[in-house]
């Protein structure tokens, strides 16, 4: 990221800062002028990466806002809106947001690690304990993988449901981050159990009983991990965010991680934008999953092929893929990816669009999207200033 790109990214994060935390967009568009859990924590990671004290203060406010509006059952808000004296709290739309909970725990621990202040974790310990208990309850069958509803995470209008890889990995990251401070035996055992179930059900390198052995055997095996599975079978779309997290968390064998990187680089090289689509391939009208996709929207349909979650390209997601490349020592490839992310963010006078049409390259979604800037900042600081997120 050249100096101008970096300056513009930091400027946007400042514009998206409020007295209550990071807003999803610097513009008052739709429901983006709210403090969101996942957006706020990802922007918070960028704040830590930048070392900017004002942005870090905004991150602290973000965490405080989310904790202050935690549901009695432990749910962290998907988003919180402040309208004068009125506060609107949402825990999800068509379904609750599982990843709001895990991103909150990750955020608290990342902040404490950066500031080298264990007391931050202690301040939010009761909130975190509620979160972890809720995540256990969401297993339903007590077999160490959470069952996530359709619309239950950031890809809230996509087709993944059931045992969604992305959500299992975020939970694992949250537990590892928390245990960095607590070194708790029960948490350690849960980490081991989750990793084992990931090996059994997503990688298949264990003789232990799978959740759905018939579906696993029938699955068309890929060189990456499937996006999700449920009683109805496996969804084998490539999930760029999930596979990036798998590499960042250093799971699986070296060969598997390199296979994921190889597939990702090959896919990236074939796209107009030279970045990864969020999911691949796109679900087309003739596909059996089209009806599931087209009905999964509360207001307007946005998941046309190559758009939004349906194989659209997101700067934020690519920022995390860049971290995966850097983790594997592919710094040159990560630098090239950063250039491509910058190119997306600078479109239309640095509009920082939410996502792009993968086939045409046209910007779509919300402009001045804070986490589009955040993804670039985190990757730049990782590559050029040795910033490291806490992953264990």
C-alpha positions, 0 to 999 in steps of 0.5 A, spaced: 500 500 500 503 506 497 502 512 502 496 515 499 492 508 499 494 508 507 492 515 508 485 514 505 484 508 508 485 511 515 481 517 513 475 512 512 476 509 519 476 515 522 470 518 518 467 511 520 468 512 528 463 515 532 462 516 540 459 509 540 464 505 536 466 503 529 460 504 524 459 500 518 459 505 513 461 513 514 455 514 510 448 514 513 446 509 508 440 503 510 442 500 516 450 501 516 450 507 520 450 502 526 456 499 531 456 492 528 460 486 531 464 483 526 465 490 522 467 493 528 472 488 530 475 487 524 475 495 524 478 494 531 484 489 528 485 495 523 486 500 529 491 496 532 495 494 526 495 502 525 497 503 532 493 510 531 491 511 538 484 515 536 482 509 532 484 504 538 479 508 543 474 507 538 475 500 538 475 500 545 468 504 545 466 498 540 467 493 545 464 497 550 457 498 546 457 490 544 458 488 551 453 493 554 447 490 550 449 483 550 442 479 551 441 476 558 442 469 554 449 471 552 447 473 545 452 479 542 448 484 538 449 483 531 448 491 531 446 497 535 444 503 533 444 510 537 438 515 534 438 520 539 436 518 546 433 511 543 437 505 542 436 500 537 439 493 538 438 487 533 441 480 534 439 478 527 434 479 522 431 472 519 436 469 523 440 470 529 448 472 528 452 466 530 459 470 528 457 476 532 458 472 539 465 469 536 468 476 533 466 479 540 470 474 544 476 475 539 476 483 539 476 483 547 482 478 547 486 482 541 485 488 544 488 486 551 494 482 547 495 489 543 495 493 550 499 487 554 493 488 559 490 482 562 485 486 566 481 488 559 480 480 559 478 480 566 473 486 565 469 482 560 470 475 563 463 475 565 461 477 558 465 472 555 463 466 559 456 467 557 458 467 550 462 461 551 456 457 554 452 460 549 456 457 543 456 450 547 449 450 547 449 451 540 452 445 538 445 442 540 448 434 540 454 436 544 459 433 539 463 440 539 461 443 532 456 448 532 449 448 528 448 455 525 442 457 521 441 459 514 443 467 515 446 465 521 453 469 519 456 475 515 454 471 509 447 472 511 443 471 504 447 465 502 446 458 502 450 455 507 447 452 514 448 447 519 455 445 521 458 452 517 466 451 517 467 459 517 463 459 524 467 453 527 473 456 525 471 463 529 469 459 535 476 456 535 480 462 534 476 465 540 477 460 544 485 460 543 485 467 544 481 467 550 486 461 553 492 465 551 490 469 557 486 464 562 490 457 560 483 454 562 483 446 562 476 446 560 477 451 554 484 447 552 480 440 552 474 444 548 479 446 543 482 439 542 475 436 541 473 442 536 480 441 532 478 433 532 471 434 529 474 439 524 479 433 522 474 428 522 468 431 518 471 437 514 478 433 512 477 426 513 483 424 515 481 420 521 477 413 522 473 416 527 465 416 526 463 422 522 457 426 523 454 424 516 458 418 513 454 417 507 454 424 505 461 425 506 463 419 502 458 422 497 461 428 497 465 431 491 472 432 494 476 438 493 483 441 494 480 446 499 475 445 505 467 444 504 463 450 506 458 447 510 454 440 511 448 439 514 443 433 515 441 434 507 449 433 505 455 437 504 455 444 500 462 444 497 463 451 494 469 454 496 469 459 502 475 464 501 474 467 508 473 460 511 479 457 508 483 463 509 482 462 517 484 455 516 490 457 514 491 463 519 490 458 525 495 453 522 490 447 522 491 441 518 498 439 514 502 443 511 500 439 504 493 441 505 495 448 507 499 449 500 493 445 496 488 451 499 493 456 497 494 453 490 487 453 489 486 460 491 492 463 487 489 459 481 482 462 482 485 469 483 489 469 477 483 467 472 478 473 475 478 480 472 480 483 478 485 478 480 482 478 487 478 472 490 470 471 490 467 470 497 464 464 494 466 460 488 463 457 483 456 462 483 450 459 484 446 459 477 439 459 476 439 452 473 442 450 479 438 446 485 440 451 490 438 457 486 431 457 490 434 456 497 438 462 495 433 467 491 428 466 497 433 468 502 433 475 503 428 480 507 428 486 502 431 485 496 434 480 492 442 481 491 445 475 490 445 475 482 451 470 480 458 474 481 455 479 486 454 480 493 455 473 497 454 469 490 461 469 488 462 477 489 469 480 490 470 483 497 476 487 499 475 485 506 475 478 505 481 478 500 485 482 506 484 476 510 486 471 504 492 476 504 494 474 511 493 467 509 499 468 504 503 471 509 502 466 514 505 461 509 511 465 507 508 467 500 509 475 501 510 477 494 503 474 492 501 477 498 504 484 496 501 483 489 494 482 492 494 488 496 495 492 490 489 489 487 485 490 494 488 498 493 485 498 486 478 496 488 478 501 494 480 507 490 475 506 485 470 512 484 475 517 488 476 512 493 469 510 494 471 503 498 465 499 496 463 493 499 464 488 494 465 488 486 462 484 480 467 479 479 465 478 472 465 485 470 469 488 475 463 493 477 463 496 484 456 494 488 454 494 495 455 500 499 460 505 498 465 508 504 465 501 507 469 501 513 471 494 513 474 495 506 479 499 508 480 495 514 482 489 510 487 493 506 490 496 513 491 490 516 494 486 510 499 492 509 501 493 516 502 485 517 507 485 511 510 492 512 510 493 519 510 486 522 503 487 525 501 480 528 494 478 530 493 473 536 491 466 533 493 462 539 
